[in-house]
Structures are given as structure tokens and as C-alpha cells.
């Protein structure tokens, strides 16, 4: 067999890459020339050549210890890069890996990119041209038939890309674009089947461990990546489930607040209805008064009084009785003045009653001048006494007294907790906490936990500024009492301990997340304000686990603390809110977003306040005030009970006097014969209030009583509700918050349900795919061994993750199969090549690279392995193969599909330091 001619690097270095058209013509002629080739005739590919993604050329400048290598022009099928050690073979392979997105560790030539820059140079450059034709071409209208990837590595280890089209015009500088290109071509430089370096071959293939071979199979088929994705998805699912559990309690709180705000909001509508009803009653009252006067002055309306059949009756007796009633009325009024003073202190409505009484007195005096004293006086006494009694509701004070008593009891418990926390701060977080932490320590010593849980989280943090205690406490809320676990097994153990410690009460929340030794790097997503700290910056946290938990759960790196609430609103709701800031808290605990704010319901810090003695003194003062308030309530209640009894007696006597002073008084108009001014004034005022005359059947007294009750109800409701606009705003905010979280919870539950279904399907497909790929790998491995007359077997144990390979050279089935460790170096290398080729047959990639595949082989095994690889290459004309070897390859057959790149020998005149550096790299 004739020897193949080869060209040296010095020749290739002066030539430009061969045009794509010439490569295509060369490929089209290969089939005709290969029909007589005995090595290739068995597997000549008859499919259409699809060569998108293969490497057309590569050039290296100041890379590793080489000033310039290339440009190397590769063929579209089989390429041999031949050269002695130090000539640059490994540099070419390393540059290929790094330029196509691989990391430094994948090259096994250095731990960081800056190590690839030649000593004394500021940067290294790599340029790779990828073919971009065929149906798998990437954006051919933009890049054309080729994509040029230019990589520059600086001395500092920075990597920058420039992606150019065939003409060299810049298209993009983003690594994301490169990743899209690699995904489109299915280029996987970190996959050992695509690019197999010497170190990777020694680690996986020449290792004696069955687990290493299984890992190689999993990595090569990308089953390992699929499994890692499944594990990540499962972890994400557990984290999502934990968040759903935590948000369930939060949703209950939001619903409770929303319902409270809804009640206040609905009461606004009832308030509007009451105002409408009040206006209607006032209209009826106006015409009811006119009707009452019409009974006194019937001739004013051109009618006779049906209740008075006599035209004239004496008035003197009636007037005398009226005078007596007036005197009694004045006595009652004097007695009620003291009660009225108390009522003014308790109910603002009494001021309106006093004004009304004065108005009626003025009317009475006017009536006296006209000689029209009538029974209205006694009615007024009765009505005033009734209203005063009505505005003294003991049940209201009893309820308020009960609220004060409950508050006193709560403060007494808090005081006991504070006093016990003088010696043990942990008791602030609950009486059961010391016992729970002791149980956790005992369980950890017994080995029940893989990692000791942390908590309560509020106990493990401290404040840099005590003034921010309330703000941080309101911000963290339930997280202060929460615990965190590294894994779900530890979580179950901790739940068991909590069940014993909190048998009937509410247990602290457990957050499950992997413990990390370092605090998260939050520089890209954290807020960094020149004047105000974030919650993360305001806390002293010694344990990275605690810091990471609060970062993950609450985002404390993105929350600002601004003491002044006005300044906080200005900063957050201005035109340019701080970057990466989600919200802010004032020292009063107000929560401010960029479009809304919430007032804190809590007024003092319960867990994070530093001065225990001051908190105790504050609680003691508050309890003293509450005791005094309770005593005042009791005194008020006693006085009100006494006043109530007295007023009831006065009311009964007033009713009796009213009955005894009912006299028949003829209308004055029948005595003097005039249209009277009292009637005219009443009609005029009634017309102003309600232009249309109403037929009212109810008495003025009945209407007046209902009007007064309605006014009191409106006043009370207004005091309870506060500002109308604020009530509406708080209702809509509470509704929005509740609906948003409810929708999030619904979406998360739906996501978890869908994820379970998808994961079950994917895991079934994954298991089926793994079984299918294992069977195909076995088949191709047996076929490869048979070409040498070997027999062997591959046994996959997916449960224990091992791959056992046994090979028997010669003898066939007559001899026992032997483990690869018992084979000679050449036989083991041949078996390894068979294993790699079987993986090639079941995986997809546009090109394959093997570095010194024939190491440890003798001439016979090398020739057989070479023939096998050439046959595989001939059967896969749409793929590119790059083999790196120190052998001369002078015995290769003459074929147009084979191209040899022969590198120059290294310059031996270099100093030893330079060579040592090359060896280290």
C-alpha cells in the first residue's frame, strides 16, 4: 500500500483556508475514489453530506508557549494532527475547547484562562472558522457559509468574543450568541465523546474502577446532564412546596386583613344609605311640624279644627298649668345639666343636643311673648331626657372595659417573658424555645441530623442600629421564629421534635435549603444606596446559613431602611427609585413600595429590641396606665348606672306631667282672625327643605327620635371608620394583595401538579432511553471486538452505577472472559478504542477529537484500531474526525477523505525555564 503524502506546518501556514466550494468538490469525488478501497468499501456513506458545524480552520497567537500556530485548514472528514511532543498538538486541542465555550478545567492544561497567555504577552488570540452550510446552518442570511469565532484572553483572565460572518464583518460580541450557535450545531466540547483529552482518557477509560466507566458512559450520552436536571427540578419543586406552605399562613393573614378592610369598606355604603335616609326623615320632619301647627292654626289652611268643636274656650286655666309645667321643666333641666356635662365628655353628640335645646328654648320664649305657651314644653322635657338616657349606653363601656382587661393580661404575660429573658434572651421567642434547642443539640449529638438545624433565625441575628429594631422586625415577620434545615430528612426529624414541644400550639416554620459555607454573592442584585442601608447591611449575621436563608426567603439585600417615613416615600416613589430596591421600611415599621405604602400595626419591637430593662419599664408603665384606665371605667360605670336610674325616674315623672298638662287651647287665629306668622315661617322652611309637600302620617316626635338615633349612629360609624379615602385605599390594597398572593398560590400549586406529571413522564422516558442506549452500546462494542476476533461483554448496573467490561482475545467462546485489568497494554488500549467507537455510534456531534488514541498500542493493535476508525469515518461522511498522535502515520492508505497536518518539531534552543513552563501548562 502506497504511503500518503503530507504537508508540513510551514507550508500550511502560508496558505489561506481552502474555499468551501473546493471542499465540496473534493467531497463529491471521494465516493468514486473510495469504491476500490478495501478499508472503506464496507461502510461508504450514501446519505447526503450534512457538514454544518465542522471546523474549517484554526489559528493561534500567543497561546500557551506558541507565538503563532496556523492557520490550520481541516478536511471535512478525517484529519490527523501529527507532531512530536512540544510541537503544539495539545495547544490546538486546548484552543479548540476554550474558544468554543469550554472552561479551563475541561482542558486539563490549567486552572484558569490567564494561564493560556504566553509569558511576556498581554493577551492570547484564537480564531476558529465553523462551516455554516446545509439544512442545519445557523442564520445563513446573516453569517453566510461560514462563522468565524474570534476569542481574546487577557492577562487578567478575561475572555471576550467576536463573531463574524464569512467576509469578516462583525455580527455579535455576546457569549449568548455563541451558545446559540453551539446549541444549533450540537457542539459539546465538554463531552468526552466529542473531545477526549489524554487526562480524560486516563481518568475514565484507563481507570480500573467500574464506576468511572459508568460515569464516562453517562457523561458521553448526556444522561448525566439529564439526571442532574431532574435532581435540580426535584429540588426546585421541594423549595416551591416549602414556599407554598409558608405562604399558606401568610394568605390566611392577608385574607383576614382583607375581610376586615372589606367590612369597613361595606360600612361606607351603609353610611351613604344612612345619610340618604336622614335626608328623607328631615324632609318628613319639616312637613310633620307644619302638620302639627295646622292643628293649632287650622284657619291658616282654610279649614276648621275637627278636634275642637267649640269656637271659644277659656285659655287662662291652660296657661296656668303650662306655667307649672314650665317650672318643673326648669327643675328637670337644672338636674340634667350635671349629667349633660358628663355626656359631653363621653359622646360628642351631646353638643348637638344642647344646641337643639337652646334652639327650642328660644322658640319657647318667642311663644311666650305671643301668649302661645303650649304643651310642647313638657314634650321637650321628655324628649331631652329620653335622648340623654339614650346616649349613655353601659354595654359599650363594658365592652371597652373588657378590651382593657384583655390588654392588661397580654401585657402581664409579655412582662413575665421579658423578665425571664433577663437571664436567657432565647425566651423572648417563646417559653418552649430553650427546651427545643436543647432537644436539637441532643438529637445532633446522637447523629439524627446530617447538619444541625439553625434557629430561631431572629435569635441568630443582631442589629447594628437599635433604632431600626421595629422596621427590621416588621420586615422579617414570621422568619424571626423560623428554623432552617439542610435537607428534607433533617426537616422531618425537626418536625418530630417540634410536635413534642408544641403539642397543641402553632409550630415555628421550617425552611429547607442546602447549607452553603459562604454567603451568596449578591452584588449584582443588591441595592446599594449611598445614604441608607439595606436590611442585609444593617444586620450582624455570623452564620452564612442564616444570611443565605434570609436572602433567599425575604430578599433582605434588596430592601432599604429609611428612618424618616416622609423621606422613605420621597426616595421610593420619586421619579428615579433606587436600582434593585423592591421596597423600604421606616423606623416606625411603615412599608413603602414605589406605588403604594402600608402602615404598621405593630408599635414596638418584641424580639429584636436590645434594652430589656427599658422594655420592662415600658410594659410596667403601660400596665399602670391600663390599671388606672380600668379604674376610671369602673367609676364611670357606677356613675352611669346611678344616673340611668335617676333619669328613668325623671322620665316617668315627665310623662305623668305631660298627661296632666294636656289642655284644649283654641287657635289664636280664631281669636284674632289673622293669617299667623309662625305658620308662615314653618311652611317657608319646610318648602326650602323639601319643595314638594309631603303627606306625613308619623308624628314630629317620632321622626325627631329616629333622626337623633340615626345621627348618633352616623357619628359613631364615622369615628370608627376614619378618613373615607383612606378606607377605600386600604380596602383596594388589601384586596389586590390578597388576590395576587392567592393567584400566585394557585399558579404554584398548578405548577407543582404539572411538574409532578411531567417529571413522572420524563423519568419513564429517561429510564427507557438509558436502557435503549445501553443495549445499543453493547451491540456496537461486540461488533467492534469481533473485527479482531475478540469476544467480550458489557454489564450495566444502573442501580449501583457500575459498568463492567470483560474481554477475551482470541479463543472466542472457548475461553473464559477476563476483566480488562488482566489484558496487556495494547489489548486494553484496543478494547478502549472499541468502547469509544461504540459510544460514537450512539451519540451525535458534528466533529470528534481524540488525543493520542494509540498510546500503549503495539503496531498490530494500532493498525487494527486505525482501520476500524477509518471505517467508522467512511460510514459517517457527514462528521469530522480529528486525531492527534505523535506517530508519523506514514502507513495510512491513500484517500481523498484523509488530511494530515504535520507540525514542526519544537525549537530545542529554548531555555529550560520555557520548556518547564510548557510542561506545567
MARBA-191844 format. One record per residue (C-alpha): x negated, y, z; residue in three letters. Coordinates in steps of 0.5 Angstrom, whole numbers, plus 500, padded with zeros to 3 digits. Layout:
N
XYZALA ...
//
This chain:
921
500500500UNK 497507498UNK 496512503UNK 500518504UNK 496525502UNK 497530508UNK 495537508UNK 491541514UNK 494547518UNK 489551515UNK 493550508UNK 500551511UNK 498557515UNK 497561509UNK 504558505UNK 511561506UNK 516556508UNK 519553502UNK 525556500UNK 532552501UNK 533550494UNK 527547493UNK 528543500UNK 535541497UNK 532539490UNK 527534494UNK 532531498UNK 536529492UNK 530526489UNK 529522495UNK 534516494UNK 531515487UNK 524514489UNK 526510495UNK 530505492UNK 524500491UNK 521502498UNK 522495502UNK 522499508UNK 528504507UNK 532500502UNK 536496507UNK 539503510UNK 539508505UNK 544513507UNK 550514501UNK 553520505UNK 553527504UNK 547530507UNK 549535512UNK 543538515UNK 546545519UNK 541546525UNK 535542523UNK 528546524UNK 525549517UNK 519552520UNK 516555527UNK 511560528UNK 507561535UNK 503567537UNK 499568544UNK 503562546UNK 499558551UNK 492558549UNK 493559542UNK 492566539UNK 496563532UNK 499557530UNK 503556524UNK 508558520UNK 509550520UNK 514548515UNK 518542516UNK 521537512UNK 529535512UNK 528528514UNK 521525517UNK 516529520UNK 509527523UNK 505533527UNK 498529527UNK 492532531UNK 487531537UNK 488533544UNK 488540545UNK 490542537UNK 497544539UNK 502539538UNK 505540545UNK 505547544UNK 509546538UNK 514542542UNK 514546548UNK 515553544UNK 521549541UNK 524547547UNK 523554550UNK 525558544UNK 532554544UNK 534556551UNK 531550555UNK 528552562UNK 520552563UNK 521545568UNK 524542562UNK 517542558UNK 513539564UNK 508544562UNK 509550567UNK 514552573UNK 515559570UNK 516562563UNK 510567564UNK 505561564UNK 506560557UNK 503567555UNK 496567553UNK 491569558UNK 489576557UNK 495578553UNK 501582555UNK 506577551UNK 508571547UNK 512570541UNK 515564538UNK 519564531UNK 524559529UNK 528558523UNK 534554523UNK 538551517UNK 545554516UNK 548551510UNK 554545510UNK 560545513UNK 557546520UNK 554552518UNK 555558523UNK 557565521UNK 554564514UNK 557570512UNK 553574517UNK 547570517UNK 546566510UNK 543560509UNK 538560515UNK 538563522UNK 531566525UNK 531566532UNK 525570535UNK 523569542UNK 518574546UNK 516572553UNK 513578557UNK 507577562UNK 512578568UNK 516572565UNK 522576562UNK 525572556UNK 528577550UNK 531574544UNK 532577537UNK 537573532UNK 536575525UNK 539573518UNK 535570512UNK 533576510UNK 530578517UNK 535583519UNK 537584526UNK 544581528UNK 544580535UNK 540580541UNK 545577546UNK 543570549UNK 550568549UNK 550568541UNK 544564541UNK 548559546UNK 554559541UNK 549557535UNK 546552539UNK 553549541UNK 555549534UNK 549545532UNK 550541538UNK 542542539UNK 540540546UNK 533541548UNK 534539555UNK 537532553UNK 531527553UNK 534523547UNK 534530543UNK 527532545UNK 523526549UNK 516529552UNK 511525555UNK 512526562UNK 520525561UNK 518518558UNK 513516563UNK 519518568UNK 525515565UNK 522510560UNK 516507563UNK 518507570UNK 519500574UNK 526503577UNK 532500574UNK 536507577UNK 531511573UNK 533507566UNK 540508568UNK 539516569UNK 536516563UNK 542513559UNK 547517563UNK 543524561UNK 542522554UNK 549520553UNK 551526556UNK 555522561UNK 551525567UNK 554532565UNK 561530564UNK 560527571UNK 557533574UNK 563537571UNK 568532574UNK 565533581UNK 565540580UNK 572540578UNK 574536584UNK 570541589UNK 574547586UNK 580543587UNK 579542594UNK 577549595UNK 583551592UNK 587547596UNK 584550602UNK 586557600UNK 593555599UNK 593552606UNK 590558608UNK 595563604UNK 601559606UNK 600562613UNK 599569610UNK 605568606UNK 609567612UNK 607573615UNK 608577608UNK 615574608UNK 616576615UNK 614583614UNK 618584607UNK 624582610UNK 623587616UNK 622592611UNK 628590607UNK 632591613UNK 630598614UNK 631599606UNK 638596606UNK 640600612UNK 638606608UNK 644604603UNK 649603609UNK 646610612UNK 649613605UNK 655610606UNK 656613613UNK 655620610UNK 660619605UNK 665616610UNK 663622614UNK 665627609UNK 671624608UNK 673624615UNK 671631615UNK 676633610UNK 681629613UNK 680632620UNK 680639616UNK 688638614UNK 689634620UNK 688640624UNK 693644619UNK 698639620UNK 697640628UNK 698647627UNK 704646623UNK 708643628UNK 706649633UNK 708654627UNK 713651622UNK 716657619UNK 709658617UNK 710653612UNK 718655611UNK 720649615UNK 724648622UNK 720644627UNK 724638628UNK 721636634UNK 724643637UNK 732644636UNK 733650640UNK 731657637UNK 728660644UNK 726657650UNK 722660656UNK 715660656UNK 713662663UNK 713655666UNK 709652661UNK 704657661UNK 703657669UNK 702649668UNK 697651663UNK 693655668UNK 693650673UNK 690645668UNK 685650666UNK 683651673UNK 682643673UNK 678643667UNK 673648669UNK 672644675UNK 671638671UNK 667642666UNK 662644672UNK 662637675UNK 660635668UNK 654640667UNK 649636671UNK 651630667UNK 650633661UNK 643635663UNK 641628663UNK 645626657UNK 641632653UNK 634628656UNK 637622653UNK 640623647UNK 639629642UNK 647628640UNK 649632646UNK 646638644UNK 652638638UNK 657636643UNK 655642647UNK 655647641UNK 662644640UNK 665645647UNK 662652646UNK 666653640UNK 672650643UNK 672655649UNK 671661644UNK 677658641UNK 681658647UNK 679665649UNK 682667643UNK 688664644UNK 689667651UNK 689674648UNK 695672643UNK 698668649UNK 698661646UNK 695657651UNK 697650650UNK 695643651UNK 689643647UNK 685645653UNK 687639657UNK 686634651UNK 679638650UNK 677636657UNK 679629656UNK 675628649UNK 669631652UNK 669627658UNK 670621653UNK 664623649UNK 659624655UNK 661617657UNK 660614650UNK 653617650UNK 651613656UNK 650606653UNK 647602659UNK 646596654UNK 641600650UNK 637602656UNK 637594659UNK 634592652UNK 629597652UNK 627595660UNK 626588657UNK 622590652UNK 617594657UNK 617588662UNK 615583656UNK 610588654UNK 607588661UNK 607581661UNK 603580655UNK 598586658UNK 597582664UNK 595576660UNK 590580656UNK 588583662UNK 586576665UNK 583574659UNK 579580659UNK 577579666UNK 575571665UNK 571574658UNK 566578663UNK 562571664UNK 564568658UNK 565572651UNK 568566648UNK 574566652UNK 577572648UNK 578568642UNK 583563647UNK 582559653UNK 581553649UNK 575555645UNK 570553651UNK 572546651UNK 573546644UNK 566548642UNK 563543648UNK 567537644UNK 564539638UNK 557539641UNK 558532644UNK 561530637UNK 555532633UNK 550529638UNK 554522637UNK 553523630UNK 560524628UNK 558530624UNK 554531618UNK 553538619UNK 555542625UNK 561546624UNK 561553625UNK 566558629UNK 570561631UNK 567566626UNK 568572630UNK 564570636UNK 558569631UNK 558576628UNK 556583632UNK 557590630UNK 552595628UNK 557601630UNK 562599635UNK 567605632UNK 568600627UNK 571594631UNK 578595629UNK 577596622UNK 573590621UNK 578586626UNK 584588621UNK 580587615UNK 578580617UNK 584578621UNK 585570621UNK 578569619UNK 576571626UNK 579565629UNK 577560623UNK 572555623UNK 568552617UNK 565545615UNK 560543610UNK 565537607UNK 572534608UNK 569528612UNK 567533618UNK 573537617UNK 577531619UNK 573530625UNK 574537627UNK 582537626UNK 582531630UNK 578535636UNK 583541635UNK 589536635UNK 587534642UNK 585541645UNK 591545642UNK 597539642UNK 603544641UNK 600551639UNK 597553633UNK 590551631UNK 585555628UNK 584555620UNK 578550618UNK 575553611UNK 571547608UNK 565549603UNK 558547602UNK 553550607UNK 547553604UNK 541555607UNK 540562604UNK 546568604UNK 549569597UNK 546574592UNK 551579592UNK 547584589UNK 551584582UNK 558584585UNK 557588592UNK 559595593UNK 553600594UNK 555607597UNK 550612599UNK 554614605UNK 559609607UNK 557601609UNK 560595606UNK 563590611UNK 557586610UNK 552591611UNK 556593618UNK 555586621UNK 549583624UNK 550575622UNK 544571624UNK 547564620UNK 547564613UNK 553559613UNK 557564617UNK 555570612UNK 557566606UNK 564564609UNK 566571610UNK 563573603UNK 567567599UNK 573568603UNK 574575604UNK 569579599UNK 566583605UNK 561585600UNK 566589596UNK 570592602UNK 568599604UNK 568602611UNK 570609612UNK 572612619UNK 576618616UNK 583616613UNK 583622609UNK 576621606UNK 578614605UNK 584616601UNK 580621597UNK 574616596UNK 578610594UNK 584614590UNK 580619586UNK 578619579UNK 572615580UNK 573610585UNK 566606588UNK 564601583UNK 565594585UNK 569596591UNK 576593592UNK 579596598UNK 577600604UNK 578601611UNK 579607616UNK 577606623UNK 584606625UNK 585600621UNK 588603615UNK 587599609UNK 586603603UNK 587601595UNK 586605589UNK 593606588UNK 596604595UNK 595604602UNK 597601609UNK 598603616UNK 595598621UNK 600595626UNK 594594631UNK 592600635UNK 586596639UNK 580591637UNK 582585641UNK 576580639UNK 570585637UNK 570591642UNK 563591645UNK 565594652UNK 569589656UNK 570593662UNK 573599658UNK 578594655UNK 580592662UNK 580599665UNK 585601659UNK 589595660UNK 590597667UNK 592604666UNK 597602660UNK 600597665UNK 600602671UNK 604607666UNK 608601664UNK 610600671UNK 612607672UNK 616607666UNK 620601668UNK 621604675UNK 624610671UNK 628606667UNK 631602673UNK 632609677UNK 636611670UNK 640605670UNK 642606677UNK 644614676UNK 648612669UNK 652606673UNK 654611678UNK 655617673UNK 659612669UNK 664610675UNK 665617676UNK 666619669UNK 671614669UNK 675616675UNK 675623672UNK 677621665UNK 683617669UNK 685624672UNK 684628666UNK 689623662UNK 694624668UNK 693631668UNK 694631660UNK 701628661UNK 704632667UNK 702639663UNK 706637656UNK 711642655UNK 715645650UNK 713651647UNK 717655642UNK 712657636UNK 710664637UNK 712665630UNK 720664631UNK 719670637UNK 715675633UNK 717673626UNK 710673623UNK 706669618UNK 701667624UNK 693669622UNK 691662626UNK 695658621UNK 692662615UNK 685661618UNK 686654619UNK 688653611UNK 683657609UNK 677653612UNK 681646610UNK 681649603UNK 674650603UNK 672643606UNK 677640601UNK 680644596UNK 686638595UNK 691638600UNK 691631604UNK 697628607UNK 693625613UNK 697620618UNK 692620623UNK 691625629UNK 686630629UNK 684627636UNK 683620633UNK 679623627UNK 675627631UNK 673621636UNK 671617630UNK 667623627UNK 663623633UNK 662616633UNK 659616626UNK 655622627UNK 651618633UNK 650612629UNK 647616623UNK 643620628UNK 640613632UNK 639610625UNK 635616622UNK 631616628UNK 630608628UNK 628609620UNK 624615620UNK 622618613UNK 626616607UNK 621616602UNK 616612607UNK 621607608UNK 622606600UNK 615606599UNK 613601604UNK 619596602UNK 617596595UNK 609595597UNK 611589602UNK 616586596UNK 610587591UNK 605584596UNK 610578597UNK 612577590UNK 604577588UNK 602572593UNK 608568592UNK 607567585UNK 599566586UNK 601560591UNK 606558585UNK 601558580UNK 595555584UNK 600549586UNK 602548579UNK 594549577UNK 593543582UNK 598539580UNK 596540573UNK 589539575UNK 590532578UNK 594530572UNK 588532567UNK 583529572UNK 586522572UNK 587522565UNK 580525564UNK 577520569UNK 580514565UNK 577516558UNK 570517562UNK 570510564UNK 573508557UNK 567512554UNK 562509559UNK 564502557UNK 564503550UNK 557507550UNK 554501554UNK 557496549UNK 554500543UNK 547501546UNK 547493548UNK 548491541UNK 543496538UNK 538494543UNK 539487541UNK 539488533UNK 532492534UNK 529487538UNK 531482533UNK 527485528UNK 521483532UNK 523476533UNK 524478541UNK 530477545UNK 533481551UNK 539483555UNK 541490558UNK 545489564UNK 549496566UNK 551496574UNK 556502574UNK 558502581UNK 550501583UNK 548506578UNK 542501575UNK 540499568UNK 536492568UNK 533491561UNK 530484560UNK 526482554UNK 522475552UNK 517476546UNK 517470541UNK 520464543UNK 527466543UNK 533463547UNK 528457549UNK 524461554UNK 527465560UNK 528472559UNK 523476563UNK 523483566UNK 520489562UNK 515489568UNK 512483566UNK 510485559UNK 504487556UNK 503495555UNK 504494547UNK 510490548UNK 513494554UNK 512500549UNK 515497543UNK 521495548UNK 522502550UNK 522504543UNK 528499542UNK 531502548UNK 530510545UNK 532508538UNK 539504541UNK 540511544UNK 539515538UNK 544510534UNK 550512539UNK 548520540UNK 549526536UNK 544531535UNK 541535528UNK 534533530UNK 530528534UNK 523530537UNK 518524540UNK 512526543UNK 506520543UNK 511515542UNK 506510540UNK 502511547UNK 499504549UNK 501500543UNK 497496539UNK 496496532UNK 501491530UNK 507494535UNK 505501533UNK 506498525UNK 513495527UNK 515501531UNK 514505525UNK 517501520UNK 523501525UNK 524508526UNK 523510518UNK 529505517UNK 533509522UNK 531515519UNK 532513512UNK 539511514UNK 540518517UNK 538522512UNK 543528515UNK 538528521UNK 531531522UNK 526527526UNK 519530529UNK 514525531UNK 508528535UNK 502523535UNK 494523536UNK 494518531UNK 492519524UNK 498516520UNK 494514514UNK 497508513UNK 504511512UNK 508509506UNK 508514500UNK 515517501UNK 518524499UNK 522524505UNK 516524510UNK 512530511UNK 505530515UNK 503536519UNK 496535521UNK 493540526UNK 486543526UNK 481540532UNK 481545538UNK 475549538UNK 470546542UNK 466552543UNK 471555548UNK 468555555UNK 470550560UNK 475555564UNK 479556558UNK 480548557UNK 481547564UNK 487552564UNK 490549558UNK 489542561UNK 493545567UNK 498548563UNK 
//
